[in-house]
Structure formats: structure tokens, C-alpha cells
Amino acid sequence: MAYNAEKAINIKRMTALTPYYGKLISEGVDEMMNEWLKMMPGETMEDYQKRVNDESRMNQMRLFESEIATGFAGGLVSMSNISLGKYDRTNNVLALDFDNMPSIFLPVPEKSVGAFKNTDDLEFRDAKYGILPNDNFELVYARIYNKADGETYIYDNIDRTPLNFMEGDDNVVSLEIIQQQQMEELKLQELRKKVVEEAKSQNVISDHTNITVDSRVVPSFNADGDKILNYQVRFTYEVDPEFSVHEDFAPGKYRAEQSGAASSMLSIVKQAFEGDFAQYVQSGKKLTIKISGTADASPIIRGIPYDGVYGDFEDEPIYQDNQLKGISVSTKSGIKENEQLAFLRAMGVKNFLQNNVSNLGNMNTDYQFHIAVAEGKGAEFRRITTEFTFIDVY
């Protein structure tokens, strides 16, 4: 910098100033685009019009910008302090935060998120950069190798799509909570395997019954509009059609203990919430239990006696086809519709939980019954599932 002084002109080297990268890159792109826009030797007008259009021009400008910016940026990512951010379950992306660049959002399947624990395990390869209006660089492309699982994840935003979708996304969850949930699901799977093997050894079920368990952290809002996190655990099963009548509900049966598959599934529920998952069963906390019972379309000709094991019901609230309805069952009138059978199968789950999982009774519990009658006939359409949603647990 040169400036006047009394009887002198002073010159000072400004070592702290950085180049005007945006201007330099823009000039470089213009120069390269001027060459790219020229017709190539032997290129016909038809070929030229195919090669050069509004879309291809924009794409080529982005590539040139990235090429020049990458040259100026050098190994910027290698000089960054990187931290793991939140995980967006809607878009399946994990935020990686830099101290010298904007965050990036790396596509990562939810099942692989648990492997992201230490940023020292991450190697950034083939990094490419872009320039922002404020003259700062941003990462626009990288192949990111994670030593923890041996997988390579591709971040590609050369098209420079605005990545502000995480700012107001209701499905963004911290990485620590996602990883905790995945560790707990492993425990669920181990428990499921143990209970299933015990049931098989006692000939309650066979390899033809498949019980599944899964868990999920679900963002929601409380009555005041504040964001909360719910913990959801779901238990369900399927039985091969030709074995359903032996291992699941027989025609006209509704007690949970009359189904080997249902009773085995509920045994997992009991052991889970009295064991590793008892931390979520807190006195006074809210819990929603969604129980689904199904029936097949086999007609009920003369009616089925109801032994009153769960009591009589008059216009009990249930959901059918997502519509709130009322259903009635009594020992006097018995069971005349498949909807009643489906309801009693669901009610059997509530009865089991109240009588066998005592700590659930200390919670503020809302039971929701969902029933369905299949169009087909057969034992494979008679089953129950249950879903527990623990409200605001984190």
C-alpha cells in the first residue's frame, strides 16, 4: 500500500490481506468459458447446439469455478477442526461442522450413523471447493472414507444447491441420541433372539414365525409448541400362512395366550420393559400404547361365545381405517362380527400388559386400539402388533 506523508511517499507490504478470491475466480471462469463457448474444429452447428445450451453452460461454469477455487483453497479441509453435528432423518444426512468453512450435510443411511464417532476416523479425498459471496470457501465435493466401518461416503454439491433445509426440519435429531437408540435396538434384537430360541425349544413356535422389534426416536411438539423427542418401540410378527393356524390364532380365538406367536412377542415386551428399557418406564410420564388387532374375512355364521375375560364393552372407542368409531361386545350377545374378534385380540394385549408388566401401570398411559378386517380368509390375517411411544424422554 502506498500513501503520502510530508515530503515522502510511504510504501507498506500488506501481508495480512488475502486476495479477492471471488473476483479472481470470476475472471478465471470467464476466460475459460470464452474458450469453451467457441465452436470446436469440425463441430457442426447441430453438434454445437447440443453441446452448448443454458443447462450445459451453467454446469460448465460450476465445474470451472470449482476447479479454480480448489486451486486457490489448497488443502483447506486438512487445516479444519471438524465436529459431528446433528442427523436429519428426513433427508438422511449427517452434518459435519468446520471451523473455517460452512457445514456440509453428508448423505449417510441411518443404519450407518452409529459408525460416526470420531472425526479422526474421517479421510477427505478428492476435495473440491467453491467460493461464497463473502469471499470464503466452501466444500462442494469430497469422497469421505470412514475408517470405523471401511465405507466411503460421497458429498456432492457441485450444483451448489442451498443446504439450509436442516434449519427448520422437525426430523433433525442429535447424533448422540441416534447412536444411543441404535445401541438400544441391538439390545432389543439380542433379547428377541433369546426369547424366540426359548419359545422354539418349548415348541411354542417354530422357524415359520418371525418376530420383529424396532425402535425409533421421533421428534414432536408438546402442548406449548415446544419441540420434544419421543421414543418409539414397535413389536410385531408374521407367521407363514400354512403354519399360522398352529402358531397364531385359530379361528374364533382371541386370547393372547392362545397364540404362540403373540405370547412369544409379548414375552419380549415384558422382559424389555422390566430390564434394559425400564429407564423409560418412569412414574407419571406420558406413554401412548397403540395396539392393532386384525381378523380375516371368514364369515361368523352362528356367533362365537364370549367368556367375558376382558369385561363387557359398550361403544368402546377404536380406530378402523383411521376413523374413530365405537364398538360393543358382551357376554350376553357374544361375537357376531369379525371387527369384534379383532378388537378382543387387541384388548388381550392390554390385559397382558396390565397383569404382567407392572411398572407400566405407574405411567400416564393412553391406550389406542386399531382394528382391521382383511379381505382375505385364513389364519395369516389374524394377528396383533403393539407400538409404545414414550413422550418427551430426552
C-alpha positions as CSV (number, residue, x, y, z in Angstrom):
1,M,0.0,0.0,0.0
2,A,1.4,3.4,-1.0
3,Y,0.3,6.6,0.9
4,N,1.5,10.2,1.1
5,A,3.5,11.7,4.0
6,E,5.2,15.0,4.5
7,K,7.9,15.2,1.8
8,A,7.7,11.5,1.2
9,I,5.6,8.6,-0.3
10,N,5.5,5.6,2.0
11,I,5.1,2.0,0.8
12,K,4.0,-0.8,3.1
13,R,3.6,-4.5,2.3
14,M,0.1,-5.7,3.5
15,T,0.9,-9.3,4.4
16,A,-2.4,-9.8,6.3
17,L,-4.7,-9.1,3.3
18,T,-6.0,-12.1,1.3
19,P,-6.6,-11.9,-2.4
20,Y,-10.1,-11.0,-3.7
21,Y,-10.8,-14.7,-4.5
22,G,-14.3,-14.1,-5.8
23,K,-13.1,-11.6,-8.4
24,L,-10.1,-13.8,-9.4
25,I,-12.2,-16.9,-9.8
26,S,-14.9,-15.0,-11.7
27,E,-12.3,-13.7,-14.1
28,G,-10.8,-17.1,-14.5
29,V,-14.2,-18.7,-15.2
30,D,-15.0,-16.0,-17.8
31,E,-11.7,-16.7,-19.6
32,M,-12.3,-20.5,-19.6
33,M,-15.9,-20.1,-20.6
34,N,-14.9,-17.9,-23.6
35,E,-12.8,-20.8,-24.8
36,W,-15.4,-23.4,-24.1
37,L,-18.1,-21.5,-25.9
38,K,-16.1,-21.4,-29.2
39,M,-17.0,-23.9,-31.8
40,M,-14.6,-26.7,-31.9
41,P,-12.7,-27.6,-35.2
42,G,-15.0,-29.8,-37.3
43,E,-18.0,-29.2,-35.0
44,T,-21.3,-28.8,-36.8
45,M,-23.9,-26.2,-35.8
46,E,-26.2,-29.0,-34.8
47,D,-23.5,-30.6,-32.6
48,Y,-22.6,-27.2,-31.2
49,Q,-26.3,-26.5,-30.2
50,K,-26.4,-29.9,-28.5
51,R,-23.2,-29.2,-26.6
52,V,-23.9,-25.6,-25.7
53,N,-27.3,-24.7,-24.1
54,D,-28.5,-22.9,-21.0
55,E,-28.2,-26.0,-18.8
56,S,-24.8,-27.2,-20.1
57,R,-23.4,-23.6,-19.8
58,M,-24.4,-23.4,-16.1
59,N,-23.0,-26.8,-15.4
60,Q,-19.7,-26.0,-17.1
61,M,-19.4,-22.7,-15.2
62,R,-19.8,-24.6,-11.9
63,L,-17.1,-27.0,-12.9
64,F,-14.7,-24.3,-13.9
65,E,-15.5,-22.4,-10.7
66,S,-14.8,-25.5,-8.6
67,E,-11.6,-26.2,-10.5
68,I,-10.2,-22.7,-9.9
69,A,-11.5,-22.4,-6.4
70,T,-10.0,-25.7,-5.5
71,G,-6.6,-24.5,-6.7
72,F,-6.8,-21.4,-4.5
73,A,-8.2,-23.2,-1.5
74,G,-5.4,-25.8,-1.4
75,G,-5.8,-28.4,1.3
76,L,-8.3,-26.2,3.3
77,V,-10.1,-29.2,4.8
78,S,-6.9,-30.6,6.2
79,M,-6.5,-27.5,8.2
80,S,-10.0,-27.6,9.6
81,N,-11.2,-28.6,13.1
82,I,-14.2,-30.8,12.3
83,S,-17.0,-31.9,14.5
84,L,-20.0,-34.1,14.1
85,G,-23.4,-32.3,14.0
86,K,-27.0,-33.4,14.0
87,Y,-28.6,-36.0,11.9
88,D,-31.6,-35.2,9.6
89,R,-33.8,-38.4,9.3
90,T,-36.0,-36.8,6.7
91,N,-33.1,-36.4,4.2
92,N,-30.8,-39.0,5.7
93,V,-27.9,-36.6,6.1
94,L,-25.3,-36.0,8.8
95,A,-24.0,-32.5,9.5
96,L,-20.2,-32.1,9.5
97,D,-19.2,-28.8,11.0
98,F,-15.9,-27.0,10.1
99,D,-14.3,-24.0,12.0
100,N,-13.1,-22.4,8.7
101,M,-15.9,-23.3,6.3
102,P,-19.7,-23.7,6.2
103,S,-21.1,-27.1,7.4
104,I,-21.7,-29.8,4.9
105,F,-24.5,-32.4,5.0
106,L,-23.2,-35.8,4.2
107,P,-25.6,-38.5,2.9
108,V,-25.5,-41.3,5.4
109,P,-28.0,-44.2,5.8
110,E,-29.5,-44.2,9.3
111,K,-28.2,-47.7,9.9
112,S,-24.6,-46.4,9.3
113,V,-24.8,-43.4,11.6
114,G,-23.5,-45.4,14.6
115,A,-20.1,-45.7,12.9
116,F,-19.6,-41.9,13.0
117,K,-18.0,-41.4,16.5
118,N,-14.6,-39.8,15.9
119,T,-13.7,-37.2,13.2
120,D,-10.1,-38.5,13.3
121,D,-11.5,-41.6,11.5
122,L,-12.6,-39.5,8.6
123,E,-10.4,-39.1,5.5
124,F,-11.4,-36.4,2.9
125,R,-10.4,-37.4,-0.6
126,D,-10.7,-35.6,-3.9
127,A,-11.9,-32.5,-2.1
128,K,-13.3,-29.7,-4.3
129,Y,-14.3,-26.2,-3.3
130,G,-16.5,-23.3,-4.3
131,I,-16.4,-19.6,-3.4
132,L,-19.1,-17.8,-1.5
133,P,-20.3,-14.2,-2.0
134,N,-18.3,-13.2,1.2
135,D,-15.1,-14.5,-0.4
136,N,-14.9,-17.5,1.8
137,F,-14.5,-21.0,0.5
138,E,-17.0,-23.9,0.9
139,L,-16.5,-27.6,0.3
140,V,-18.6,-28.7,-2.7
141,Y,-17.4,-32.3,-3.2
142,A,-15.5,-34.9,-1.4
143,R,-15.2,-38.7,-1.0
144,I,-15.1,-39.2,2.7
145,Y,-13.7,-42.5,3.9
146,N,-14.7,-43.7,7.4
147,K,-12.0,-45.9,9.0
148,A,-14.6,-47.1,11.6
149,D,-16.7,-49.1,9.1
150,G,-14.5,-49.1,6.0
151,E,-17.1,-47.3,3.9
152,T,-16.8,-44.3,1.6
153,Y,-19.5,-41.6,1.6
154,I,-19.9,-39.1,-1.2
155,Y,-20.7,-35.5,-0.6
156,D,-21.6,-33.8,-4.0
157,N,-22.9,-30.3,-4.0
158,I,-21.1,-29.0,-7.1
159,D,-24.5,-27.8,-8.3
160,R,-24.5,-25.5,-5.3
161,T,-27.9,-26.4,-4.0
162,P,-28.9,-24.3,-1.0
163,L,-28.4,-26.6,2.0
164,N,-30.4,-24.8,4.7
165,F,-33.1,-27.5,4.9
166,M,-31.9,-28.5,8.4
167,E,-32.6,-25.2,10.0
168,G,-36.3,-25.8,10.5
169,D,-36.6,-29.5,9.9
170,D,-38.7,-31.2,12.6
171,N,-36.9,-34.5,12.0
172,V,-33.4,-33.4,13.0
173,V,-32.0,-35.4,15.9
174,S,-28.6,-35.1,17.6
175,L,-26.1,-37.8,16.6
176,E,-25.6,-38.8,20.2
177,I,-29.3,-39.7,20.6
178,I,-29.4,-41.6,17.3
179,Q,-26.4,-43.6,18.4
180,Q,-28.0,-44.3,21.8
181,Q,-31.2,-45.5,20.1
182,Q,-29.2,-47.8,17.8
183,M,-27.3,-49.3,20.7
184,E,-30.6,-50.0,22.5
185,E,-32.0,-51.6,19.4
186,L,-29.1,-54.0,19.4
187,K,-30.1,-55.0,22.9
188,L,-33.7,-55.4,21.7
189,Q,-32.5,-57.7,18.9
190,E,-30.5,-59.8,21.3
191,L,-33.5,-60.1,23.6
192,R,-35.7,-61.1,20.7
193,K,-33.3,-63.8,19.7
194,K,-33.1,-65.2,23.2
195,V,-36.9,-65.3,23.7
196,V,-37.5,-66.8,20.2
197,E,-35.0,-69.5,20.8
198,E,-36.6,-70.4,24.2
199,A,-40.1,-70.5,22.6
200,K,-38.8,-72.8,19.8
201,S,-37.2,-75.1,22.3
202,Q,-40.6,-75.4,24.1
203,N,-42.4,-75.9,20.7
204,V,-44.4,-72.8,21.2
205,I,-43.4,-71.5,17.8
206,S,-41.1,-72.7,15.0
207,D,-38.9,-71.2,12.3
208,H,-42.1,-70.3,10.5
209,T,-42.8,-67.5,13.0
210,N,-40.8,-64.3,12.5
211,I,-41.0,-61.7,15.3
212,T,-39.6,-58.3,14.7
213,V,-38.7,-55.4,17.0
214,D,-37.5,-52.0,16.2
215,S,-37.1,-48.6,17.9
216,R,-37.0,-45.0,16.7
217,V,-36.6,-41.5,18.0
218,V,-39.4,-39.4,16.8
219,P,-39.4,-35.5,17.0
220,S,-42.7,-34.0,18.1
221,F,-44.1,-31.0,19.9
222,N,-45.8,-30.6,23.3
223,A,-48.9,-28.7,24.1
224,D,-46.9,-25.5,24.4
225,G,-45.5,-25.9,20.9
226,D,-42.0,-26.7,22.2
227,K,-40.0,-29.4,20.3
228,I,-39.6,-32.7,22.1
229,L,-38.3,-36.1,21.4
230,N,-40.4,-39.2,21.8
231,Y,-39.0,-42.8,21.9
232,Q,-41.0,-45.4,19.9
233,V,-40.6,-49.1,20.2
234,R,-42.7,-51.5,18.0
235,F,-43.3,-55.2,18.3
236,T,-44.9,-57.3,15.5
237,Y,-44.7,-60.7,13.9
238,E,-45.6,-62.8,10.9
239,V,-46.3,-66.5,10.5
240,D,-46.0,-68.4,7.3
241,P,-49.6,-68.9,6.0
242,E,-49.6,-72.7,6.2
243,F,-48.5,-72.7,9.8
244,S,-50.5,-69.7,11.1
245,V,-53.4,-71.8,12.3
246,H,-51.0,-73.8,14.5
247,E,-48.7,-71.0,15.8
248,D,-51.0,-68.0,15.8
249,F,-54.8,-67.5,16.4
250,A,-57.0,-70.4,15.4
251,P,-60.5,-69.4,14.0
252,G,-62.6,-67.6,16.6
253,K,-59.8,-67.4,19.2
254,Y,-58.9,-64.1,20.7
255,R,-56.9,-64.6,24.0
256,A,-53.2,-63.7,23.6
257,E,-52.1,-66.9,25.3
258,Q,-54.0,-68.9,22.6
259,S,-51.4,-67.7,20.0
260,G,-47.8,-69.0,20.3
261,A,-46.6,-66.1,18.1
262,A,-48.5,-63.5,20.1
263,S,-47.5,-64.8,23.5
264,S,-43.8,-65.0,22.5
265,M,-43.9,-61.4,21.2
266,L,-45.4,-60.2,24.5
267,S,-42.8,-62.1,26.4
268,I,-40.2,-59.9,24.7
269,V,-42.2,-56.8,25.7
270,K,-42.3,-57.9,29.3
271,Q,-38.6,-58.7,29.5
272,A,-37.6,-55.5,27.7
273,F,-39.5,-53.0,29.9
274,E,-38.6,-54.8,33.1
275,G,-35.0,-55.0,32.0
276,D,-32.8,-52.7,29.9
277,F,-35.7,-50.5,28.9
278,A,-37.0,-49.9,32.4
279,Q,-35.3,-46.5,32.3
280,Y,-38.1,-45.2,30.0
281,V,-40.9,-46.5,32.3
282,Q,-41.0,-43.5,34.6
283,S,-43.8,-42.8,37.1
284,G,-46.1,-40.0,35.9
285,K,-44.5,-39.7,32.4
286,K,-46.8,-40.0,29.4
287,L,-47.0,-43.2,27.3
288,T,-49.1,-44.0,24.3
289,I,-49.7,-47.6,23.5
290,K,-51.1,-48.3,20.1
291,I,-52.4,-51.9,19.8
292,S,-53.6,-53.3,16.5
293,G,-55.7,-56.4,16.2
294,T,-56.7,-58.0,12.9
295,A,-59.2,-60.6,11.8
296,D,-59.7,-62.4,8.5
297,A,-62.9,-62.3,6.4
298,S,-64.2,-65.7,7.3
299,P,-67.9,-65.3,8.0
300,I,-69.3,-65.8,11.5
301,I,-72.4,-67.9,10.9
302,R,-73.9,-68.7,14.4
303,G,-71.8,-66.4,16.5
304,I,-68.9,-67.1,18.9
305,P,-69.4,-67.2,22.6
306,Y,-67.5,-64.5,24.6
307,D,-66.4,-65.6,28.0
308,G,-66.1,-62.0,29.4
309,V,-62.4,-62.4,30.2
310,Y,-61.8,-58.7,29.4
311,G,-65.2,-57.4,30.6
312,D,-68.1,-56.1,28.6
313,F,-67.7,-53.1,26.3
314,E,-70.3,-50.6,25.2
315,D,-69.2,-48.1,22.4
316,E,-65.6,-48.6,23.3
317,P,-63.5,-46.1,21.2
318,I,-61.5,-47.8,18.5
319,Y,-59.9,-46.8,15.2
320,Q,-60.8,-48.5,12.0
321,D,-59.4,-47.2,8.7
322,N,-58.1,-44.3,10.7
323,Q,-61.7,-43.3,11.6
324,L,-62.7,-43.1,15.3
325,K,-65.6,-45.4,16.0
326,G,-67.3,-47.2,18.9
327,I,-67.6,-51.0,19.3
328,S,-69.6,-53.1,21.7
329,V,-69.0,-56.7,23.0
330,S,-70.8,-58.5,25.8
331,T,-71.1,-62.0,27.2
332,K,-74.8,-61.8,26.5
333,S,-74.7,-61.0,22.8
334,G,-71.4,-62.8,22.1
335,I,-69.2,-62.2,19.0
336,K,-71.1,-61.8,15.7
337,E,-68.7,-59.7,13.6
338,N,-65.0,-60.0,12.7
339,E,-64.4,-56.5,14.0
340,Q,-65.3,-57.7,17.5
341,L,-62.8,-60.5,17.2
342,A,-60.1,-58.1,16.0
343,F,-60.9,-55.8,19.0
344,L,-60.7,-58.6,21.5
345,R,-57.3,-59.7,20.2
346,A,-56.1,-56.1,20.7
347,M,-57.7,-56.0,24.2
348,G,-55.8,-59.1,25.1
349,V,-52.6,-57.2,24.7
350,K,-53.8,-54.5,27.2
351,N,-54.9,-57.3,29.6
352,F,-51.4,-58.9,29.4
353,L,-49.6,-55.6,29.9
354,Q,-51.7,-54.7,32.9
355,N,-51.3,-58.1,34.5
356,N,-47.7,-58.8,33.7
357,V,-45.7,-55.6,33.2
358,S,-46.5,-53.9,36.5
359,N,-44.2,-50.9,36.1
360,L,-46.2,-49.7,33.1
361,G,-49.1,-49.0,35.4
362,N,-47.2,-46.2,37.1
363,M,-47.2,-44.2,33.9
364,N,-49.8,-41.8,32.5
365,T,-50.9,-44.2,29.8
366,D,-53.2,-43.7,26.8
367,Y,-54.3,-46.9,25.1
368,Q,-55.3,-46.7,21.5
369,F,-57.0,-49.6,19.7
370,H,-56.8,-50.0,16.0
371,I,-58.6,-52.8,14.3
372,A,-58.7,-54.2,10.7
373,V,-60.6,-56.9,8.9
374,A,-58.7,-58.3,5.9
375,E,-60.3,-59.0,2.6
376,G,-58.7,-62.5,2.5
377,K,-59.5,-65.6,4.5
378,G,-57.0,-67.5,6.5
379,A,-55.0,-67.6,9.8
380,E,-52.3,-65.4,8.4
381,F,-54.7,-62.5,8.7
382,R,-55.2,-63.0,12.4
383,R,-52.5,-61.2,14.4
384,I,-51.7,-58.4,16.8
385,T,-49.0,-55.7,16.9
386,T,-48.2,-53.2,19.5
387,E,-46.3,-49.9,19.5
388,F,-45.1,-47.9,22.6
389,T,-44.4,-44.2,22.3
390,F,-42.7,-42.7,25.4
391,I,-43.4,-39.0,25.3
392,D,-40.6,-36.4,25.8
393,V,-38.0,-38.8,27.2
394,Y,-34.7,-37.0,26.2
